[in-house]
């Protein structure tokens, strides 16, 4: 086992447009390799060959929320090394790499590793903890049988999960189509096409200031982090002093709130305030729309949701420091169709019916995906407690296999990486000599404790 080079041996300044691949944390998915690319020069790679990773090596992320996060390195077109916080493990030829890979994904392994994780905010599982993770080792023939049975079942689960995920994407597309189609671009003769400014009043919320963190008239307020599409999240509501301005910024049931500042595709995201929480105000990260005469608040919400998904708001945004802003001045000029009140009620009701049906289907998809995850975990647990396939008494017992590996390891010289050795390797790589041959797998395997 080896991790990547730290410190000045490998810095972002060393990265190049091509050459040898650098395997970083973002390459190690939870069970799969992600093809995120970074390179160093081939000359620099030669000085770091002690950290080389080749096709079939195990890659373990030592930093992250889910540990151990593991992948198998696929065939690459270039040589590669692992970077800091990525551990490469190269197994003995008589231990199946896929066997250990799946063992590290098993729930019992995750539970064991969870007790060893260190750090708050940046959870870490270091090299010593990784080496100490217990891996059950059956006879080699049984390893192959279990992996084959496991992959057959997992492929069926993954196929079902992929179908559900595709169904979710279709439901999301259907939801957007409903919102866009119910408010047409060209309105019927009985409708009126006006602007947001003419359909109601639009106001920006109160700015926040340190002087108002404490005061005699403290009230909760909503900000952009509380307003989602057709939903207000009250889990994290803050307060400030509204002395002298409470009535100006107090929300009333029926107010529509829109995100003034957000990422470009989310700016203008609207929600209807329905009176909960009570006695709450809003800040200048939000715009408040009050529907005028002849406009239902629910219809206004539908129009704004339509503009969000039709990307109408994106044509009005201005971007500063990667945040898109939708000013009240620009929003006031955006078109706002107004049908008769009875038509507004009918369309709002129709929208609710359609979206309720879509939401019900989406809940079933969520249930299916959770069941797929639970079934996968159950299958992995069963595989690594000997319950997936029958044992064969003709297989070579695992203790004999491990004893043979231990004997081979004892016969190998201990491979040590010293500064002098690395400097010598760097000097040798500067000469026009043949490319060095990677060390035998067994020389590295000495440090892998099964």
Secondary structure, DSSP 8 states (H G I E B T S, - for coil): -EE-B-GGGS-GGGEESSSEEEE-GGGB-SSSB-----EE-HHHHHHTGGGEE-TT-EEEE-BSSSSSEEEE----SS-EEEBTTEEEE---TTS-HHHHHHHHHSHHHHHHHHTT-B-SSS-B--HHHHHT-------HHHHHHHHHHHHHHHHHHHHHHHHHHHHHHHHHHHHHHHHHHTS-SS--TTSEEEEHHHHEEEEE-B---GGGSS-SSEEEEE-GGGEETTEE--TT-EEEE-TTTHHHHB--TT-EEEESEE-TTTTT-EEE--S-SSSEEEBTTEEEEEE-TT--HHHHHHHHHHHHHTTTGGGT-EEETTEEE--HHHHHTSEEEE--HHHHHHHHHHHHHHHHHHHHHHHHHHHHHHHHHHHHHHHHHHHTTT-SS---TTS--HHHHHHHHHHHHHHS------HHHHHHHHHHHHSS--------HHHHHTT---
